[in-house]
Amino acid sequence: ILSNQSIGKVEGIPFKAEAAANSNINLVLIPKDQSIYSYYELVPIKKEDEDLSKIRNEYVRKEVNLTSYFKDKYNMTIIEVNNIKEVLNYAF
């Protein structure tokens, strides 16, 4: 929580949400604009080069919508919040 009462960036949200799901928590609040998780996956790419076939690895950017993913997999609700006032609406 920043001095202006806004919620700052949080790292590792997918891992924290999964731990919460494994503890039977069904609501997780995350900072605004962090519901799309980006990561890079190493993918083998086959290229035809004259007479030889070459395979090389390339990192490909992937994105996961955490709201949909955790709803589908764990029936968990993920809500984005901007500030502490919004957090308190869910706390009480």
Phi and psi restraints in degrees (value plus and minus 20) as a CYANA .aco file:
   2 LEU   PHI    -105.4   -65.4
   2 LEU   PSI     148.8   188.8
   3 SER   PHI     -81.6   -41.6
   3 SER   PSI     -44.6    -4.6
   4 ASN   PHI    -109.8   -69.8
   4 ASN   PSI      -7.2    32.8
   5 GLN   PHI      52.2    92.2
   5 GLN   PSI     -10.6    29.4
   6 SER   PHI    -102.8   -62.8
   6 SER   PSI     141.6   181.6
   7 ILE   PHI    -115.8   -75.8
   7 ILE   PSI     102.2   142.2
   8 GLY   PHI    -101.6   -61.6
   8 GLY   PSI     157.0   197.0
   9 LYS   PHI     -85.0   -45.0
   9 LYS   PSI     122.6   162.6
  10 VAL   PHI    -142.3  -102.3
  10 VAL   PSI     112.4   152.4
  11 GLU   PHI    -111.1   -71.1
  11 GLU   PSI     133.5   173.5
  12 GLY   PHI      51.7    91.7
  12 GLY   PSI       6.7    46.7
  13 ILE   PHI     -75.4   -35.4
  13 ILE   PSI     -64.8   -24.8
  14 PRO   PHI     -78.2   -38.2
  14 PRO   PSI     -58.4   -18.4
  15 PHE   PHI     -91.7   -51.7
  15 PHE   PSI     -59.1   -19.1
  16 LYS   PHI     -88.8   -48.8
  16 LYS   PSI     -60.3   -20.3
  17 ALA   PHI     -86.6   -46.6
  17 ALA   PSI     -58.0   -18.0
  18 GLU   PHI     -86.4   -46.4
  18 GLU   PSI     -60.2   -20.2
  19 ALA   PHI     -82.4   -42.4
  19 ALA   PSI     -59.8   -19.8
  20 ALA   PHI     -84.0   -44.0
  20 ALA   PSI     -63.3   -23.3
  21 ALA   PHI     -81.9   -41.9
  21 ALA   PSI     -60.4   -20.4
  22 ASN   PHI     -88.9   -48.9
  22 ASN   PSI     -34.5     5.5
  23 SER   PHI    -122.2   -82.2
  23 SER   PSI      -3.8    36.2
  24 ASN   PHI      43.4    83.4
  24 ASN   PSI       9.4    49.4
  25 ILE   PHI    -110.0   -70.0
  25 ILE   PSI     111.7   151.7
  26 ASN   PHI    -134.0   -94.0
  26 ASN   PSI     -12.6    27.4
  27 LEU   PHI    -158.6  -118.6
  27 LEU   PSI     105.8   145.8
  28 VAL   PHI    -149.8  -109.8
  28 VAL   PSI     111.0   151.0
  29 LEU   PHI    -118.9   -78.9
  29 LEU   PSI     113.1   153.1
  30 ILE   PHI    -149.5  -109.5
  30 ILE   PSI     139.4   179.4
  31 PRO   PHI     -82.6   -42.6
  31 PRO   PSI     128.0   168.0
  32 LYS   PHI     -72.9   -32.9
  32 LYS   PSI     121.0   161.0
  33 ASP   PHI      48.8    88.8
  33 ASP   PSI       4.1    44.1
  34 GLN   PHI    -140.1  -100.1
  34 GLN   PSI      -0.1    39.9
  35 SER   PHI    -103.1   -63.1
  35 SER   PSI     -33.5     6.5
  36 ILE   PHI    -120.2   -80.2
  36 ILE   PSI      97.0   137.0
  37 TYR   PHI    -122.2   -82.2
  37 TYR   PSI     105.9   145.9
  38 SER   PHI    -127.2   -87.2
  38 SER   PSI     120.7   160.7
  39 TYR   PHI    -170.1  -130.1
  39 TYR   PSI     148.9   188.9
  40 TYR   PHI    -136.2   -96.2
  40 TYR   PSI     113.9   153.9
  41 GLU   PHI    -136.2   -96.2
  41 GLU   PSI     114.8   154.8
  42 LEU   PHI    -100.5   -60.5
  42 LEU   PSI      99.1   139.1
  43 VAL   PHI    -144.4  -104.4
  43 VAL   PSI     111.3   151.3
  44 PRO   PHI     -93.0   -53.0
  44 PRO   PSI     111.6   151.6
  45 ILE   PHI    -136.6   -96.6
  45 ILE   PSI     104.2   144.2
  46 LYS   PHI    -115.9   -75.9
  46 LYS   PSI     108.4   148.4
  47 LYS   PHI    -144.4  -104.4
  47 LYS   PSI     114.9   154.9
  48 GLU   PHI    -104.8   -64.8
  48 GLU   PSI     106.0   146.0
  49 ASP   PHI    -152.8  -112.8
  49 ASP   PSI      78.9   118.9
  50 GLU   PHI      31.9    71.9
  50 GLU   PSI    -134.6   -94.6
  51 ASP   PHI    -110.8   -70.8
  51 ASP   PSI     -31.1     8.9
  52 LEU   PHI    -128.2   -88.2
  52 LEU   PSI     122.8   162.8
  53 SER   PHI    -115.9   -75.9
  53 SER   PSI     108.8   148.8
  54 LYS   PHI    -138.0   -98.0
  54 LYS   PSI     120.6   160.6
  55 ILE   PHI    -138.7   -98.7
  55 ILE   PSI     109.7   149.7
  56 ARG   PHI    -153.0  -113.0
  56 ARG   PSI     138.0   178.0
  57 ASN   PHI    -115.8   -75.8
  57 ASN   PSI     122.9   162.9
  58 GLU   PHI    -160.0  -120.0
  58 GLU   PSI     120.1   160.1
  59 TYR   PHI    -102.6   -62.6
  59 TYR   PSI     108.5   148.5
  60 VAL   PHI    -137.8   -97.8
  60 VAL   PSI     110.5   150.5
  61 ARG   PHI     -93.5   -53.5
  61 ARG   PSI     112.5   152.5
  62 LYS   PHI    -143.9  -103.9
  62 LYS   PSI     131.8   171.8
  63 GLU   PHI    -151.0  -111.0
  63 GLU   PSI     123.4   163.4
  64 VAL   PHI    -147.7  -107.7
  64 VAL   PSI     111.7   151.7
  65 ASN   PHI    -102.8   -62.8
  65 ASN   PSI      87.6   127.6
  66 LEU   PHI     -84.1   -44.1
  66 LEU   PSI     -54.6   -14.6
  67 THR   PHI     -80.0   -40.0
  67 THR   PSI     -68.7   -28.7
  68 SER   PHI     -89.2   -49.2
  68 SER   PSI     -64.9   -24.9
  69 TYR   PHI     -78.4   -38.4
  69 TYR   PSI     -69.8   -29.8
  70 PHE   PHI     -94.5   -54.5
  70 PHE   PSI     -46.8    -6.8
  71 LYS   PHI     -87.3   -47.3
  71 LYS   PSI     -66.3   -26.3
  72 ASP   PHI     -88.7   -48.7
  72 ASP   PSI     -63.7   -23.7
  73 LYS   PHI    -102.0   -62.0
  73 LYS   PSI     -58.4   -18.4
  74 TYR   PHI    -143.6  -103.6
  74 TYR   PSI     -18.8    21.2
  75 ASN   PHI      35.2    75.2
  75 ASN   PSI      17.9    57.9
  76 MET   PHI    -120.4   -80.4
  76 MET   PSI     122.4   162.4
  77 THR   PHI    -120.1   -80.1
  77 THR   PSI     107.1   147.1
  78 ILE   PHI    -133.9   -93.9
  78 ILE   PSI     107.2   147.2
  79 ILE   PHI    -143.3  -103.3
  79 ILE   PSI     112.5   152.5
  80 GLU   PHI    -104.7   -64.7
  80 GLU   PSI     117.0   157.0
  81 VAL   PHI    -148.2  -108.2
  81 VAL   PSI     128.6   168.6
  82 ASN   PHI    -113.5   -73.5
  82 ASN   PSI     -56.6   -16.6
  83 ASN   PHI    -170.0  -130.0
  83 ASN   PSI     154.4   194.4
  84 ILE   PHI     -84.0   -44.0
  84 ILE   PSI     -50.7   -10.7
  85 LYS   PHI     -81.0   -41.0
  85 LYS   PSI     -62.5   -22.5
  86 GLU   PHI     -87.6   -47.6
  86 GLU   PSI     -56.3   -16.3
  87 VAL   PHI     -81.5   -41.5
  87 VAL   PSI     -65.6   -25.6
  88 LEU   PHI     -83.3   -43.3
  88 LEU   PSI     -47.5    -7.5
  89 ASN   PHI     -82.2   -42.2
  89 ASN   PSI     -50.2   -10.2
  90 TYR   PHI    -113.1   -73.1
  90 TYR   PSI     -38.4     1.6
  91 ALA   PHI     -99.7   -59.7
  91 ALA   PSI     -47.4    -7.4
